[in-house]
Amino acid sequence: MSKSLCIASCVLFFAGCAIGPVYKRPSIEAPTQFRSDTRVTDQSVAGLAWWNLYQDGTLRALINEGFTNNYDLRIGIKRVEQARAIAAQARAEFFPSATYNGTVGRGRNVLFGSPASANGASSSSAAVTLNAFWEVDLWGRVRRLNESARAQFLASEEAQQGIRITLLSEIASAYFQLLELDNELEIAERTTNSFSESLRIFNRRVSGGTASALESARAQAAFENAAGALPSIRERIGNVENQLSVLLGRNPGPIERRTSLLTAQLSPDIPAGLPSALLERRPDIREVEQLLHSATADVGVAAGAFFPKIGLTALLGKASPELSAFTMGTANLWGVGAEAAGPLFQGGRVIARYRAAKAARDEAGLRYEQTILNALREVSDALLSREQLADVREHQASEVNALEQAVKLSTERYAAGKAAYFEILEAQQQLFPAKLGLARTQRDQLLAIVSLYKALGGGWGDENAKQ
């Protein structure tokens, strides 16, 4: 009795253990704050749902369309389904497997399809069997296999979330670029019209003998320079519209938009939150952590190859060398047994596989740490960009105001006969690129917020979830 209890206790002990290392999240020393002047707080803009961050109704509709039709996202969903099915395959190893087999044959000196001495007699044979096998997971190999497959499945889900955030940021970025290009086109058209009017006036004055051909030629050059920018801007608008159409799963074509870049709201205070929160929020960090978990479990799977596989077998069926006896009780067969198989000499294959699994686990750990460093850098870059662009925009806005005043004053001086046209031309030629520069800085500010939101791991969820 005591011997049986001892054996049962040993089996239960081994069944409760699993060979190989137990996964534990690596210790990461995250900085206390990001490299920026942003106020340290536990609140983060990443905590906002994307539909609350982007208040533009047109942009929200585009993002929802992208979440429905984008091909990268749809491919990611299929990868999740594949990983789920692979995890189900691994989980099936916990249960017994059953197979069936049946043979019917006739021949000379043949029995059940195999050569057999029968003194040259011909005979018929038949067999029907039901076989069952169950591996006793004493060493935890099957458990480690399931642990690895489940971690791979969770990693595929995190990868899908990463695709959603990347898609969201790409749609928002392309949309803001379109708004800025619309602004550029408007500036170029107004400037072209202004130079066209000047050219008309000077041509009339040249005809009347009150202005020189030099002034008319300079006015002609200024007009052509401004007009030449229009086709380039229209081309860039078309390219971005095509890019955005592909992100939305559409054929390339125009994109409807109503909001002006100048009316887009730039929040004066966008908290970044604590660096340690990135480990929980960013899908790419969560993905590589699950891959590390899977690689750790694979070490246990490889270690299990050093130990014998122990299984229970069962057989039930009928077999008879004569078809006439197949339905009789004498044809019944059954059997139960246990089997064990393990490596004796593999030429170093098993230990090499184990070492490879350990190296893969170490690689996954380094990749996890590298991903965190890159995440910290991306957040810091976005914060620094946003802070510096605010100063750039302030100076560029002052420059545009000054140049507009210069154009106004020089025009008044020219009308009063106190200045030559070259004063107006110089001020106008400086005003055009200054306005374009201001529009691009406004765009870069919006793109910096998009980059920060993505870097912080914001944007999770579906807009329909709020309803």
C-alpha positions, 0 to 999 in steps of 0.5 A: 500500500505504501509503495503504491502511494509512493509511486502515485505521489511521484507521478503527481509531483512530476505532473505538477512540474514542467522542465525548463526555465519559468518565464519571468518578465525581465527587470527594466530600469526605465527613466523617471521621465522622458527627455523633454521639458514636459511636466511629469505626471501619471496622466498621458495623452495615450489614455485618450481614445483616438476619436477624442484626440482627433475631433475632425469628423472627416478624419474620424470617418477616414480612420473608421474606413481604414479600420474596416478595409485596410489590407495590412489590417485584414492580413493581420487578422488572418495571422491571428486566426492562424496563431489561434489554430496553431495554439489549438493544435498544441492544446490537443496534445493534452488529450488522447488520440484515437485512430481507426484502421481496417483491412480486407484481403485475399492471397496465397501465403499472405495473412493480413497483407503480409507474407506468411507460410501457409503451405501454398494455400489461398486464404482471406483475412479481415481486421478492424481496429480502434487504437488510442494513445495518450502521452503522460506529460511527466516532464511538462513537455506538452505543457511547455509546448502549449505555453509557447503556442499560447504566447505566439497567439498573444504576440499575433494579437499584439502585432494586430494592435500595432498595425491598427496604431500604425494605420491610424497614425498613417491616415492622420499624417496623410490627412494633415499633409493634404490639409497643408498642401491645400493651404500651400495651393491657396497661398500659391494661387493668391501669390500668382494672382497678385503677380499677375495683376502687377504684371498687367499693370506694368505691361500697361505702363510700359505701353504708356511709356511710364515704366521701363521694360526691366520692371515688366521683365522682373514682374514677368519672372516673379509671376512665372516663378509663382505659377510654376509652383502650382503644378508641383503642389497639385502633383503632391496633392494627387500623390498623397490622395493616392497614398491615403486611398490605398490605406483606406483600401480604395482605388486611387482617387480624390479624398474629400476634406473640409477642414482648413489646416488653420482651424485645426486645434493644437492643444497647448498641454499634451502630457506624455505620462510616465516612461514605465507605462510604455511597457503596458501600453505599446503593442510592439513591446507587448508583442516582443515580450510574448515572443520572449515568453514563447522562446523561454517555453521553447527551451523547456520543450527542447529540454524535454527531448532529453527524457523518455516519452511515456505513453499509454496505448489501447487496442480494440477490434476484430481480426480473423484469417477467415471471413466466415469467422469474422463476426464470431466472438473468436475474432474479437481482440483487445489490448492495453499497454504502456510504452517509453521511448527516449534518445540514446545516441543522436550524434549531438542533435538533441543538445544542439537543439537545446542550445539553439533554443537557449540562444533564441531565448537570449536573442528574444530578451535582447530584442525586448530590451532594444524595443523598449529603448527605441520606444523611449527614443521615439517618445523623446523625439516626438516631445522635443519636436513638438516643443521646438516647433512651437517656437519655430511657428511663433517666429515664422508667424512674426516673419509673415506679419512683418513681410505683409506689412512690408508689402503694404508699405512698399506698395503705398510708397510706390503708388506715391512715387517714393519707391521703385517697383523693386521694393515691392518685388523684393517684399513679395518674393520673401513673403511667398516662401515665408507663408509656405514655411509657416504652413509646413510648420503648422503641419509638422506640429500636427504630425508631431502630435500624431507621432507622440500619440503613436509612440505612447501607444495610444489609439486602442479600441474602436469608436463603436465601443463608446456607443 
